[in-house]
Amino acid sequence: MNTDKKTAITSFDVVVIGGGAAGLATIASLLKRQPNLNIALVEPSQQHYYQPGWTLVGAGVFNQQSTVKPMASLIPKNVSWHKSATATFNPAQNSVQLADNTELSYRALVVAAGLTLDWQTIPGLKESLGDNGITSNYAPGMAPYTWQLVQQLHHGNAIFTQPAMPIKCAGAPQKSMYLSCDHWLRQQVLAKINVEFCSAGAALFGVADYVPALTDYVEKYGITLNLQTNLVAVDGPAKTATFKRTMADGSNELIEKHFDMLHVTPPQVAPDFLKQSPLADNAGWADVYPDTLQHKRFANIFALGDCCNSPNAKTAAAVRKQAPVVAENLLGLLAGKNLRAEYDGYGSCPLTVERGKIVLAEFLYGGKVEPTFPKWLIDGTKPSTLAWLLKEKMLPPLYWHAMLKGREWLAAPIYRDNLPTARHAKANTGIDKPGS
């Protein structure tokens, strides 16, 4: 048998790469608008994860099982599911080759490939994860170990790390720390635990309006804040972590810290198959216009979610707003119309500062604060019980039964008629008729 032979597949209207939140939400938004659309999904995983829930799994609020569903249960029946990884993009031929040598052709392509957790960048981390007190809520199935460590720790050193941007949910490294501290405070052992936050960044949080409330909790829990301090190596058996600290004069020094618990947020990069493709920018991310999410060089390609280079926070809340924009613009493109739907950079980060309270950060491109609710109901710059109830009780069903089903509550696109003509439907020839 010739394994190099490609299998030709009839052209689809749309091929979607990735069955995560971004891919499934976009499929739902497309089918809501055009139910007879011929769509193929490329996704090798058999399971789908509700990743925003892992912070609460790591704090004993959710159980792990509630954050996982079979992929098959979430894919519409009329979507052709290809259970293979993506190998190569061929945008000039309007086709994608899969790892199993299947070739899919398309009229339009949606890249929702997520990102890669780059554990290997930090020597000693991958082989130590899940043992020796080393955990990460970012790793599938690891959050229960985080909760186990939190419950078992009664004294010693607890270190929480954050790498350089971009990462998904920039507040998640802190969320785990605050909830852990809250548990230790309630158990009256926090005074015996030295808690450190080691972040490669120069600020506690990227949007200044939310920093005062977070700083109050850093002080409340007695957390030692180490900014511009990046994890570079781990020795699990010795329970030591090595950090590179950037000094005021720009010089660097290496610091070794002993830990009893180490919660690591790994560096995060674009997937290799995207990074090495014609769709990538210099950093490896899908190169899109930040307003329309249309690719800058290939007009019948769109990208959204963690894999694209739009300068928004990489969160599920961003995806919820991006998916309808991609659906509107893609269908407009296929109909030969100008692109009108615009994404404004909305992102949200519910910062779990204690069990029962959240600082609800919501913002647009440029860090402009953009609350969904009136200030009298939820003031996002202050800890709120109602915001906690929103995250714990409302957001999971909103994710499973609205966002992944094309129900776009509070997620309608913004429309603008004066987008630059370079981004209009005719920008790329050869897609004006089905099957071309």
C-alpha positions in Angstrom: 0.0 0.0 0.0 1.4 3.4 -0.9 1.1 5.5 2.3 2.2 8.7 0.4 -0.9 8.7 -1.8 -3.4 11.5 -1.0 -7.1 10.7 -0.8 -9.1 13.3 -2.8 -12.2 14.5 -1.0 -15.0 16.4 -2.5 -14.8 20.1 -1.8 -16.4 21.4 1.3 -17.9 24.8 1.7 -16.0 25.3 4.9 -13.2 23.3 6.6 -12.6 24.0 10.3 -9.3 23.2 11.9 -9.8 22.4 15.6 -12.6 21.1 17.8 -12.0 23.3 20.8 -14.1 26.2 22.0 -13.3 28.3 18.9 -13.9 25.6 16.3 -17.1 24.3 17.7 -18.5 27.8 18.4 -17.8 28.9 14.9 -19.5 25.8 13.4 -22.5 26.5 15.5 -22.6 30.1 14.4 -22.3 29.2 10.8 -25.0 26.5 10.9 -27.3 28.9 12.8 -27.1 31.3 9.8 -26.9 28.7 7.0 -28.1 25.2 8.1 -27.3 23.5 4.8 -23.6 24.5 4.8 -21.3 21.7 3.9 -18.7 21.7 6.8 -15.8 19.5 7.6 -14.2 19.5 11.1 -10.5 18.4 11.6 -10.0 17.3 15.2 -8.0 14.2 16.4 -9.2 14.4 20.0 -12.0 12.2 21.3 -12.7 14.5 24.2 -13.6 18.2 24.6 -12.6 20.1 27.7 -14.2 23.1 29.4 -10.9 24.6 30.4 -12.2 27.6 32.2 -13.5 25.2 34.9 -10.1 23.8 35.7 -9.3 26.7 38.1 -12.3 25.7 40.2 -11.4 22.0 39.9 -8.0 22.9 41.4 -9.8 24.6 44.3 -12.2 21.7 45.0 -15.3 23.6 43.7 -15.8 21.6 40.5 -15.0 17.9 39.9 -12.9 17.1 36.9 -15.6 15.0 35.2 -17.9 18.0 34.9 -15.4 19.7 32.6 -15.1 16.9 30.0 -17.5 15.7 27.3 -17.1 13.3 24.4 -16.2 15.2 21.3 -18.8 13.3 19.3 -21.6 14.6 21.5 -20.8 18.2 20.6 -20.4 17.9 16.8 -23.6 18.5 14.7 -24.7 15.4 12.9 -24.4 17.0 9.4 -20.7 18.0 10.0 -18.1 15.7 8.5 -15.6 14.9 11.3 -12.1 13.9 10.3 -10.3 12.4 13.3 -6.8 13.2 12.2 -4.3 15.9 12.9 -3.5 18.7 10.4 -0.3 18.2 8.5 0.0 20.9 5.8 -1.9 24.0 4.6 -2.0 24.6 0.9 -3.8 28.0 0.6 -2.9 28.5 -3.0 -4.8 25.3 -3.8 -7.6 25.9 -1.2 -6.8 22.6 0.4 -5.5 21.1 3.6 -3.6 17.8 4.0 -4.1 15.7 7.1 -1.7 13.5 8.9 -3.6 10.4 7.6 -2.9 11.7 4.0 -6.5 12.8 3.4 -6.7 16.0 1.4 -9.7 18.3 2.0 -10.5 21.2 -0.3 -12.6 24.1 0.7 -14.2 27.4 -0.4 -13.3 28.9 3.0 -11.1 27.8 5.8 -11.4 28.5 9.6 -8.3 27.9 11.6 -9.1 27.4 15.3 -6.1 25.3 16.2 -5.5 26.5 19.7 -2.0 26.6 21.1 0.7 24.3 22.4 1.8 24.1 26.0 5.6 24.1 25.7 6.6 22.1 28.7 9.9 21.1 27.1 11.2 24.7 27.2 11.8 24.4 31.0 14.3 21.6 31.7 13.1 19.1 34.3 9.4 20.2 34.2 7.7 17.7 31.9 9.1 14.6 33.7 8.3 16.0 37.1 4.8 17.2 36.5 2.2 15.5 38.7 4.9 14.4 41.2 7.1 16.0 43.9 4.5 18.7 44.6 4.7 20.0 41.0 1.3 20.7 39.3 -0.4 22.9 36.7 -4.1 23.6 36.2 -3.2 24.1 32.5 -2.5 20.4 32.0 -5.5 18.2 31.2 -6.4 16.1 34.2 -3.9 17.8 36.5 -6.2 20.1 38.5 -7.3 17.4 41.0 -3.6 17.0 41.9 -3.5 20.8 42.5 -6.4 20.5 45.0 -4.7 17.5 46.6 -1.5 19.5 47.2 -3.5 22.5 48.5 -5.3 20.3 51.1 -2.1 18.5 52.2 0.1 21.6 52.6 0.2 22.9 56.2 3.5 24.7 56.2 6.4 25.3 53.8 6.9 27.1 50.5 4.3 27.4 47.8 5.3 29.0 44.5 3.0 30.0 41.6 4.6 30.9 38.2 3.6 32.9 35.1 5.7 32.9 31.9 6.0 35.7 29.3 2.9 36.5 27.2 1.1 35.3 25.3 -0.7 32.7 27.3 -4.3 31.7 27.5 -6.2 33.3 30.3 -3.5 35.6 31.7 -5.2 35.7 35.1 -5.3 32.0 35.6 -1.9 31.7 37.3 -3.1 34.1 39.9 -6.5 32.6 40.3 -5.0 29.3 41.5 -2.9 31.2 44.0 -5.7 33.3 45.5 -8.0 30.3 45.9 -5.2 28.2 47.5 -4.4 31.1 49.9 -8.1 31.4 50.8 -8.2 27.7 51.7 -5.1 28.0 53.8 -6.5 31.1 55.5 -9.7 29.3 56.3 -7.8 26.3 57.6 -5.7 28.7 59.8 -2.4 27.5 58.2 -1.6 30.4 55.9 0.7 32.1 58.4 3.0 29.0 58.2 3.1 29.0 54.4 5.4 31.2 52.4 3.6 32.0 49.2 5.4 33.5 46.2 4.2 34.7 42.8 7.0 34.6 40.3 5.9 36.3 37.0 7.9 37.1 33.9 5.8 40.2 33.5 6.4 43.7 34.8 2.9 44.2 36.3 0.5 42.1 38.3 -2.2 42.3 35.6 -2.2 43.8 32.1 -5.2 46.1 32.6 -4.4 48.7 35.3 -7.9 49.3 36.5 -8.0 45.8 38.1 -4.6 46.0 39.8 -5.7 47.8 43.0 -8.2 45.1 44.0 -5.6 42.3 43.2 -2.9 44.1 45.2 -5.3 44.2 48.2 -5.5 40.4 48.0 -1.7 40.0 47.6 -1.3 42.0 50.8 -4.2 40.2 52.6 -2.6 36.8 51.9 1.0 38.0 52.6 2.1 36.9 49.1 5.7 37.8 48.0 5.4 39.3 44.6 8.4 38.7 42.3 7.9 40.4 39.0 10.2 40.0 35.9 11.1 36.6 37.5 10.8 33.7 35.0 11.0 30.0 35.7 13.8 28.4 33.7 14.4 25.0 35.3 12.9 22.5 37.7 14.5 19.7 39.8 11.6 17.6 41.0 13.4 15.2 43.4 15.3 18.1 45.0 12.2 20.3 45.1 14.1 23.3 43.7 13.1 25.7 41.0 15.5 28.0 39.1 14.4 31.5 38.0 15.9 34.2 35.8 15.3 37.6 37.3 15.7 40.7 35.2 17.2 43.6 37.2 16.5 47.3 36.9 19.6 47.8 34.8 18.6 45.1 32.3 21.0 42.5 33.6 19.9 39.0 34.7 20.6 36.8 37.6 19.7 33.2 38.4 17.9 32.4 41.6 17.2 29.0 43.1 14.1 28.5 45.3 13.0 25.5 47.3 9.4 24.6 47.2 6.9 22.2 48.8 4.2 23.1 46.2 5.0 24.5 42.7 2.1 25.5 40.4 3.5 26.1 36.9 2.0 27.9 34.0 4.1 26.7 31.0 5.3 28.8 28.1 2.8 28.7 25.2 3.5 28.7 21.5 1.6 28.2 18.2 1.2 24.6 17.0 4.1 23.4 14.8 1.8 22.7 11.8 0.7 26.3 11.9 4.0 27.8 12.8 5.6 26.2 9.8 2.8 27.1 7.3 2.2 30.0 4.9 -0.5 31.2 7.3 1.9 32.2 10.1 3.4 35.5 11.1 7.0 35.8 12.3 6.0 34.4 15.7 4.1 31.4 14.3 0.5 32.7 14.9 -2.1 32.8 12.3 -1.8 36.3 10.7 -5.2 38.0 10.7 -6.7 41.5 10.7 -7.7 42.1 14.3 -11.2 43.5 13.4 -12.5 41.0 10.8 -10.3 38.0 11.8 -9.7 37.5 8.1 -6.2 36.3 7.1 -4.0 39.2 5.8 -2.8 37.3 2.7 -5.5 34.7 2.0 -9.0 36.2 1.9 -10.9 33.0 2.2 -9.2 32.0 5.4 -10.2 33.2 8.9 -8.6 32.4 12.3 -9.8 32.9 15.8 -9.2 31.7 19.4 -5.8 31.0 20.9 -4.0 30.4 17.5 -4.3 33.8 15.9 -2.3 37.0 16.4 -5.1 39.4 17.2 -3.9 41.3 20.3 -6.7 40.3 22.6 -6.6 38.2 25.8 -6.8 34.5 24.8 -9.9 33.5 26.7 -13.2 31.6 26.1 -15.0 34.9 26.5 -13.0 36.3 23.5 -14.0 33.2 21.4 -17.6 33.7 22.3 -17.5 37.2 20.6 -15.2 36.1 17.8 -17.2 33.2 16.5 -20.2 35.2 15.3 -17.8 37.7 13.6 -16.1 34.9 11.7 -19.4 33.3 10.8 -20.9 36.6 9.4 -17.7 37.5 7.5 -17.1 34.1 6.1 -20.7 33.7 4.8 -20.5 37.3 3.4 -17.3 36.4 1.6 -18.9 33.2 0.0 -21.8 35.3 -1.1 -19.5 37.9 -2.7 -20.4 40.6 -0.2 -18.2 43.0 1.7 -17.1 42.1 5.2 -19.0 44.0 7.8 -18.8 42.2 11.1 -16.1 43.6 13.5 -14.5 42.2 16.6 -13.5 44.8 19.1 -11.1 42.8 21.1 -13.4 41.9 24.0 -12.0 39.6 26.6 -12.9 38.6 30.1 -11.0 37.2 33.0 -13.0 36.3 36.1 -10.3 36.6 38.7 -11.2 34.3 41.6 -9.7 36.2 44.5 -11.3 34.1 47.2 -14.0 31.3 47.4 -17.2 33.2 46.7 -15.8 36.4 45.3 -14.4 37.4 41.9 -12.9 40.5 40.3 -14.6 40.4 36.9 -12.1 41.9 34.5 -13.6 42.8 31.1 -11.8 44.8 28.5 -11.3 45.6 24.8 -8.3 46.1 22.6 -5.8 48.5 24.2 -7.0 47.6 27.7 -10.1 49.7 27.6 -12.5 48.5 30.3 -15.8 47.3 28.9 -18.2 45.9 31.5 -21.2 43.8 30.4 -23.3 44.7 33.5 -24.1 48.1 35.0 -21.8 49.1 37.8 -24.6 49.0 40.4 -25.0 45.3 39.6 -21.4 44.2 39.2 -18.5 46.6 39.7 -15.7 44.6 37.9 -12.9 46.5 39.7 -14.1 45.2 43.1 -14.5 41.7 44.4 -18.1 40.5 43.8 -20.2 37.6 45.1 -22.6 38.0 42.1 -19.6 37.6 39.7 -18.7 34.4 41.5 -22.2 33.0 41.0 -21.9 34.0 37.3 -18.7 31.9 36.9 -19.8 29.0 39.1 -23.4 28.6 38.1 -24.1 30.4 34.8 -21.0 30.2 32.7 -20.7 26.4 32.4 -24.3 26.0 31.0 -23.8 29.1 28.9 -20.7 27.4 27.4 -22.2 24.0 26.8 -25.8 25.0 25.8 -25.4 28.4 24.3 -21.9 29.2 22.9 -21.4 25.7 21.4 -25.0 25.7 20.1 -25.0 29.0 18.2 -27.0 30.8 20.8 -25.3 34.2 20.8 -26.6 35.9 24.0 -24.7 39.1 24.5 -22.4 38.2 21.7 -23.9 39.8 18.6 -21.3 41.1 16.1 -20.6 44.8 15.6 -21.3 45.9 12.1 -19.4 48.5 10.1 -19.7 49.4 6.5 -16.4 51.2 5.9 -13.9 48.4 6.3 -10.9 48.8 4.0 -11.6 47.5 0.5 -8.5 45.3 0.7 -10.5 43.1 3.0 -13.5 42.7 0.8 -14.7 39.5 -0.7 -13.0 40.0 -4.1 -9.5 40.3 -2.4 -8.7 36.7 -3.4 -9.8 35.3 -6.8 -10.9 31.8 -7.4 -13.6 31.5 -4.7 -16.5 33.1 -6.4 -18.2 29.9 -7.3 -18.8 26.6 -5.2 -16.1 24.0 -5.6 -13.5 26.3 -7.1 
